[in-house]
Amino acid sequence: MLKKSVERSILHVGMAEKSVEWSNPHVGMVKKFVEWSTFHEGMAKKFVKWPNLHAGMAKKFVE
């Protein structure tokens, strides 16, 4: 019984370690995903500025 109990606790420790390993890459992925979305927001803002800039140039060209 004692032997089985020790084996079970070792197994649980192993599972806990795997669980930690699993959550680490996931945390990393979440961080990357946040970085990506902020990056895209920045690009979207720049993209909005671009047509504005072109509209301004077009106006000057018409004048």
C-alpha positions in Angstrom: 0.0 0.0 0.0 2.8 2.4 1.0 4.7 1.6 -2.2 1.6 2.3 -4.3 1.0 5.5 -2.4 4.5 6.7 -3.1 4.2 5.7 -6.8 0.9 7.7 -7.0 2.4 10.8 -5.4 5.4 10.6 -7.8 2.9 10.3 -10.7 1.0 13.3 -9.5 4.1 15.4 -9.1 5.0 14.4 -12.7 1.5 15.4 -13.9 1.8 18.7 -12.0 5.1 19.4 -13.7 3.6 18.7 -17.1 0.7 20.9 -16.3 3.1 23.7 -15.5 5.0 23.1 -18.7 1.7 23.2 -20.6 0.6 26.5 -19.1 4.0 28.2 -19.7 3.8 27.9 -23.5 0.2 28.9 -23.4 1.0 32.0 -21.3 3.8 32.7 -23.8 1.3 32.3 -26.7 -1.2 34.6 -25.0 1.6 37.3 -24.6 2.5 36.9 -28.3 -1.1 37.2 -29.3 -1.5 40.4 -27.3 1.7 41.8 -28.9 0.4 40.8 -32.3 -3.0 42.5 -31.8 -1.3 45.7 -30.6 1.0 45.6 -33.6 -2.0 45.2 -35.9 -3.7 48.1 -34.1 -0.7 50.2 -34.8 -0.7 49.2 -38.5 -4.4 49.9 -38.8 -3.8 53.4 -37.4 -1.0 54.0 -39.9 -3.2 52.6 -42.6 -5.9 55.1 -41.6 -3.3 57.9 -41.7 -2.2 56.9 -45.2 -5.6 57.4 -47.0 -5.9 60.7 -45.1 -2.5 61.8 -46.4 -3.5 60.7 -49.9 -6.8 62.6 -49.7 -4.8 65.7 -48.7 -2.4 65.3 -51.6 -5.3 64.7 -54.0 -6.9 68.0 -52.8 -3.7 69.8 -53.5 -3.5 68.2 -56.9 -7.0 69.3 -57.7 -6.2 72.9 -56.6 
